[in-house]
Amino acid sequence: MPATPHPASAIKSVIDWWALAGVDAAVTDTPRDWLAAERKPAVAPLLQNTAAPSRSPPAAPSASPGTVDEFIDWLASSPDLPEAGFPGNRILPRTVVGAPLLIITDMPTDEDMAAGRLLSGADGKLLAAMLRAVGLDEAGVGVASLLLARPAGGMCDGPTWTTAVARMRRYIALTSPGGLLLLGDQTNRALCETDGAGTEENSMIVNYASAMILAMRLPAPHILMRHPARKIAAWAELRKLVARL
């Protein structure tokens, strides 16, 4: 059975422990407010910077050029566009001036970014088949996206969309398509807020650069591929659109 330590030895052990912890007195002559917040000593900065950091927003994009070729060059290289801060390269529109139809989507897919062109996967094959079925040559149809590249996570803020929509309106005015096919909810919401008059549930007349253009809204291709009934309805709507061009 272990021996019981002497009380004096136990007390000395406790005092030694507190001394090692830095507590060597139970009381002091100066009163202390134990509830007051601790004051930390000021630390001098490693580098003195007398100028306040700049919080000004990025410079506004420069005015877009006035010809189609100049506009495409501007899209490809301007550092003022939102896509300058996106990962990956910009994907430019497939431009056909005076095309019977311009297909517009919201942004390139991950597959498009890897391929370097819009509608590069199964969605493009579906649309190509639908165009052939209504008598349109795929090569003679324009294709563009509101955003030239895919932002991280596929998300961006309101000002970026505002810039993209204004830019697309300018592109439509320069290329003068006969009609617009708007793919997906984001594209529809962005471009259908116009002063045009609705004609049918999925189609409307919109005004671009004082020219009246027929536009039709369709679900995104990946939705059509998952829902055969909606695919059939979309094909019927596209046939109506082409008949009116």
Secondary structure, 3 states (H helix, E strand, C coil): CCCCCCHHHHHHHHHHHHHHCCCCCCCCCCCCCCCCCCCCCCCCCCCCCCCCCCCCCCCCCCCCCCCHHHHHHHHHHCCCCHHHHCCCCCCCCECCCCCCCEEEECCCCHHHHHHCCCCCCHHHHHHHHHHHHCCCCHHHCEEEECCCCCCHHHCCCHHHHHHHHHHHHHHHHHHCCCEEEEECHHHHHHHCCCCCEECCCCEEEEEECCEEEEEEEECCHHHHHHCHHHHHHHHHHHHHHHHHC
